[in-house]
Amino acid sequence: MVFLPENQVLKALRVAERPSARTLCDEEEPGRQSPPRFKTRILGVGTATPPTSYSQLELLEIFGIKDRRIRSLFLNSAIDRRCLTLPQPNEGGIRRNETQGELLKKHKACGIEVGARAIQACMNHCNANLSDISFLCCVTTTGFLSPGVSAFMCRELGLSPDCARLDVVGMGCNGGLNALNATASWALANPGRLAILLCVEICSAGYVIDETARTGVVNSLFGDGAAAIGLTATAGDEASEGPSILKFHGRLITEAIDAMRYDWDESHGKFSFFLDPQIPYVVGANVEQTINGLLAGSGLRRSDLTHWVVHSGGKKVIDAIRVNLGLSAVDLRHTTSVLRDYGNLSSGSFLFSYQRLMNEGAIAPGDYGAMITMGPGSTIESALLRW
């Protein structure tokens, strides 16, 4: 993985002296040098998953699914394996259906554990220390905590009590890019300081077990995992191996507001996910307008984008994006490989794809790329990157 050399990171992480604010009526003094323009850059990324991984066939046996239609969902999902945190079998080999209280406890315990490992991995790739973190934004949809995940992360990792925090809860699979926007804005307002975004999703804490189509779609798709990304704002002319974030653009499709949701299931007495079969068509019909909005005013065409970092939302969703944006299988190779190896990791999926792109080492200075996520709302979010 290619990241900033250590001396450049240390330089970037120094707390920059903020220039004095100027009003519109300030006159430019002869010979006066303009304050430096800062750009938010990605310094590094880290991911983590639970230690237990299952094939789709193993999960069919664990869940005791016999219905042919549901088995087909699992076996034709383009997913090989997923990391999940499941209850241990009893003496008869049966894994019981967890209560809502047990699921919330699992979300907390597993989320803190994998989230901490993801942040530590990110710190290693940033060549930075935990004590350098000045801002922490945590995203989750798979459980509710108060105080939020960020407070528990600060305690778990021994972060400074002065660390600024933000918790983004309930936005779903698009929430990672929404939170990246907020994290990048904080970094830009505080140049030289390190901001961390953590997406932590224990999707197995939102599982119910039955043989309905609603449950089958969800249980065949989602996996557990966490991803963290480090940002800082540096002067525009400073060399950097990480990309700068140029712009964000999102599109909310309110007529499909119920297509993806996490709500109370009366029949089970717990929360559960719902995914409408029309989601791929909703995404496909709106993704081109989203990217056109992202590129508007940039002077760039879609063909100028070399790298695509896309949420692994599912086989049909990925196909809808590929067809409607005129992309190739190669363009989406990291998206499909993350889906194959981990399933849909909700808000952190796109960061797993970004990590694979960086590990590949195929990026040249001056390359442009786009990030795309989609989720409840229905929502499509995007970001424009330049290396």
LINLINBEL-V326375 format. One record per pair of residues at least 24 apart in sequence whose C-alpha atoms are under 7 Angstrom apart, sorted by the first residue. I is the first residue (numbers start at 1). J is the second residue. D is the distance in whole Angstrom. If there is no record, write none. Layout:
I | J | D
I | J | D
//
This chain:
1 | 358 | 5
1 | 359 | 4
1 | 361 | 7
2 | 241 | 7
2 | 358 | 6
3 | 43 | 6
3 | 44 | 6
3 | 125 | 7
3 | 126 | 7
3 | 241 | 5
3 | 242 | 6
4 | 43 | 7
4 | 240 | 6
4 | 241 | 5
4 | 242 | 7
6 | 127 | 6
9 | 127 | 7
12 | 192 | 5
12 | 234 | 6
13 | 192 | 5
13 | 193 | 5
13 | 194 | 6
14 | 192 | 5
14 | 193 | 7
15 | 192 | 5
15 | 193 | 6
16 | 191 | 6
16 | 192 | 5
36 | 235 | 6
37 | 235 | 6
37 | 236 | 6
38 | 188 | 7
38 | 233 | 6
38 | 234 | 5
38 | 235 | 4
38 | 236 | 5
39 | 188 | 7
39 | 233 | 5
39 | 234 | 6
39 | 235 | 6
39 | 236 | 6
39 | 244 | 6
40 | 184 | 6
40 | 187 | 7
40 | 188 | 6
40 | 231 | 7
40 | 232 | 6
40 | 233 | 4
40 | 234 | 7
40 | 244 | 6
40 | 245 | 6
41 | 231 | 6
41 | 232 | 6
41 | 233 | 6
41 | 242 | 6
41 | 243 | 6
41 | 244 | 4
41 | 245 | 6
42 | 230 | 6
42 | 231 | 5
42 | 232 | 7
42 | 242 | 5
42 | 243 | 6
42 | 244 | 6
43 | 126 | 5
43 | 230 | 5
43 | 231 | 6
43 | 242 | 5
44 | 122 | 6
44 | 125 | 5
44 | 126 | 5
44 | 229 | 6
44 | 230 | 5
45 | 122 | 5
45 | 125 | 6
45 | 228 | 6
45 | 229 | 4
45 | 230 | 6
45 | 355 | 6
46 | 118 | 5
46 | 119 | 6
46 | 121 | 5
46 | 122 | 4
46 | 227 | 6
46 | 228 | 5
46 | 229 | 6
47 | 118 | 5
47 | 121 | 7
47 | 226 | 6
47 | 227 | 4
47 | 228 | 6
47 | 352 | 7
48 | 114 | 6
48 | 117 | 6
48 | 118 | 5
48 | 225 | 6
48 | 226 | 5
48 | 227 | 6
49 | 83 | 6
49 | 114 | 6
49 | 224 | 6
49 | 225 | 4
49 | 226 | 6
50 | 83 | 6
50 | 84 | 7
50 | 85 | 7
50 | 114 | 7
50 | 224 | 7
50 | 225 | 7
52 | 83 | 6
52 | 84 | 6
52 | 85 | 7
53 | 81 | 6
53 | 82 | 5
53 | 83 | 4
53 | 84 | 6
54 | 81 | 5
54 | 82 | 5
54 | 83 | 6
55 | 80 | 6
55 | 81 | 4
55 | 82 | 7
56 | 80 | 6
56 | 81 | 6
63 | 209 | 7
65 | 211 | 7
67 | 211 | 7
70 | 213 | 7
70 | 216 | 6
73 | 217 | 7
73 | 220 | 6
74 | 220 | 5
77 | 315 | 6
78 | 315 | 6
78 | 340 | 6
79 | 339 | 6
79 | 340 | 4
79 | 341 | 7
79 | 343 | 6
80 | 340 | 5
80 | 341 | 6
81 | 340 | 7
81 | 341 | 5
81 | 342 | 6
82 | 223 | 5
82 | 341 | 6
82 | 342 | 4
82 | 343 | 6
83 | 223 | 6
83 | 224 | 6
83 | 342 | 6
84 | 204 | 6
84 | 223 | 6
84 | 224 | 5
85 | 204 | 6
86 | 204 | 7
97 | 209 | 6
100 | 270 | 5
103 | 205 | 5
104 | 143 | 6
104 | 205 | 7
106 | 205 | 6
107 | 142 | 7
107 | 143 | 6
107 | 202 | 6
107 | 205 | 6
111 | 200 | 6
111 | 201 | 7
111 | 202 | 6
112 | 152 | 7
112 | 153 | 6
114 | 225 | 7
114 | 226 | 6
115 | 200 | 6
115 | 226 | 5
116 | 153 | 7
116 | 157 | 7
118 | 226 | 6
118 | 227 | 5
118 | 228 | 6
119 | 228 | 5
122 | 228 | 6
122 | 229 | 6
122 | 230 | 7
126 | 230 | 7
130 | 159 | 7
131 | 159 | 6
131 | 160 | 7
132 | 194 | 6
133 | 163 | 7
133 | 194 | 5
133 | 195 | 6
133 | 196 | 7
134 | 163 | 5
134 | 164 | 6
134 | 193 | 6
134 | 194 | 6
134 | 195 | 6
135 | 163 | 5
135 | 164 | 5
135 | 165 | 6
135 | 194 | 7
135 | 195 | 5
135 | 196 | 6
136 | 164 | 6
136 | 165 | 5
136 | 166 | 6
136 | 195 | 6
136 | 196 | 5
136 | 197 | 6
137 | 165 | 6
137 | 166 | 5
137 | 167 | 6
137 | 183 | 7
137 | 196 | 6
137 | 197 | 5
137 | 198 | 6
138 | 166 | 6
138 | 167 | 5
138 | 168 | 6
138 | 197 | 6
138 | 198 | 5
138 | 199 | 6
139 | 167 | 6
139 | 168 | 5
139 | 169 | 6
139 | 175 | 7
139 | 176 | 7
139 | 198 | 6
139 | 199 | 5
139 | 200 | 6
140 | 168 | 7
140 | 169 | 5
140 | 170 | 7
140 | 199 | 6
140 | 200 | 6
140 | 201 | 6
141 | 169 | 5
141 | 170 | 4
141 | 171 | 6
141 | 172 | 5
141 | 201 | 7
142 | 201 | 6
142 | 202 | 6
142 | 203 | 6
142 | 205 | 6
142 | 206 | 6
171 | 376 | 7
172 | 346 | 7
172 | 347 | 6
172 | 375 | 6
172 | 376 | 6
173 | 346 | 4
173 | 347 | 4
173 | 373 | 7
173 | 374 | 6
173 | 375 | 5
174 | 347 | 6
174 | 373 | 5
174 | 374 | 5
174 | 375 | 5
174 | 379 | 7
174 | 380 | 7
174 | 381 | 6
175 | 347 | 5
176 | 347 | 5
176 | 348 | 6
177 | 373 | 7
177 | 381 | 6
181 | 248 | 7
184 | 231 | 7
187 | 231 | 7
187 | 232 | 5
187 | 233 | 6
188 | 233 | 5
191 | 232 | 7
191 | 233 | 5
191 | 234 | 6
192 | 232 | 6
192 | 233 | 6
192 | 234 | 6
193 | 232 | 6
194 | 230 | 7
194 | 231 | 6
194 | 232 | 5
195 | 230 | 6
195 | 231 | 5
195 | 232 | 6
196 | 228 | 7
196 | 229 | 6
196 | 230 | 5
196 | 231 | 6
197 | 228 | 5
197 | 229 | 5
197 | 230 | 7
198 | 227 | 6
198 | 228 | 4
198 | 229 | 7
199 | 226 | 5
199 | 227 | 5
199 | 228 | 6
199 | 347 | 6
199 | 348 | 5
200 | 225 | 6
200 | 226 | 4
200 | 227 | 7
200 | 348 | 7
201 | 225 | 6
201 | 226 | 6
201 | 345 | 7
201 | 346 | 7
206 | 271 | 7
206 | 272 | 5
206 | 273 | 7
207 | 272 | 6
208 | 272 | 7
214 | 274 | 6
218 | 273 | 7
221 | 343 | 6
221 | 344 | 6
222 | 343 | 5
222 | 344 | 5
222 | 345 | 6
223 | 342 | 6
223 | 343 | 5
223 | 344 | 6
223 | 345 | 5
224 | 345 | 6
225 | 345 | 6
226 | 348 | 6
227 | 348 | 5
227 | 351 | 6
227 | 352 | 7
241 | 387 | 7
242 | 387 | 6
243 | 385 | 6
243 | 386 | 5
243 | 387 | 4
244 | 385 | 6
244 | 386 | 5
244 | 387 | 6
245 | 384 | 6
245 | 385 | 5
245 | 386 | 7
246 | 384 | 5
246 | 385 | 6
247 | 383 | 6
247 | 384 | 5
248 | 294 | 7
248 | 382 | 6
248 | 383 | 4
248 | 384 | 6
249 | 290 | 7
249 | 293 | 6
249 | 294 | 5
249 | 381 | 6
249 | 382 | 5
249 | 383 | 6
250 | 290 | 6
250 | 380 | 6
250 | 381 | 4
250 | 382 | 6
251 | 290 | 6
251 | 379 | 6
251 | 380 | 5
251 | 381 | 6
252 | 377 | 6
252 | 378 | 6
252 | 379 | 5
252 | 380 | 7
253 | 377 | 6
253 | 378 | 5
253 | 379 | 6
254 | 377 | 6
254 | 378 | 6
256 | 377 | 7
256 | 378 | 5
257 | 376 | 7
257 | 377 | 5
257 | 378 | 5
259 | 378 | 7
260 | 375 | 7
260 | 376 | 5
260 | 378 | 7
261 | 376 | 6
280 | 316 | 6
280 | 317 | 4
280 | 320 | 6
281 | 320 | 7
283 | 317 | 7
283 | 320 | 7
284 | 320 | 5
284 | 321 | 6
284 | 324 | 6
287 | 321 | 7
287 | 380 | 7
288 | 324 | 6
288 | 325 | 6
290 | 380 | 7
294 | 382 | 7
294 | 384 | 7
304 | 368 | 7
305 | 368 | 5
305 | 369 | 5
305 | 370 | 7
306 | 367 | 6
306 | 368 | 6
306 | 369 | 6
307 | 331 | 7
307 | 368 | 7
307 | 369 | 4
307 | 370 | 6
308 | 332 | 6
308 | 369 | 6
308 | 370 | 5
308 | 371 | 6
309 | 335 | 7
309 | 350 | 6
309 | 353 | 6
309 | 354 | 6
309 | 370 | 6
309 | 371 | 5
309 | 372 | 6
310 | 335 | 6
310 | 350 | 5
310 | 371 | 6
310 | 372 | 5
310 | 373 | 6
311 | 335 | 6
311 | 349 | 5
311 | 350 | 5
311 | 372 | 6
311 | 373 | 5
312 | 336 | 7
312 | 338 | 7
312 | 339 | 5
312 | 344 | 6
312 | 349 | 6
312 | 350 | 7
313 | 344 | 6
314 | 344 | 7
//
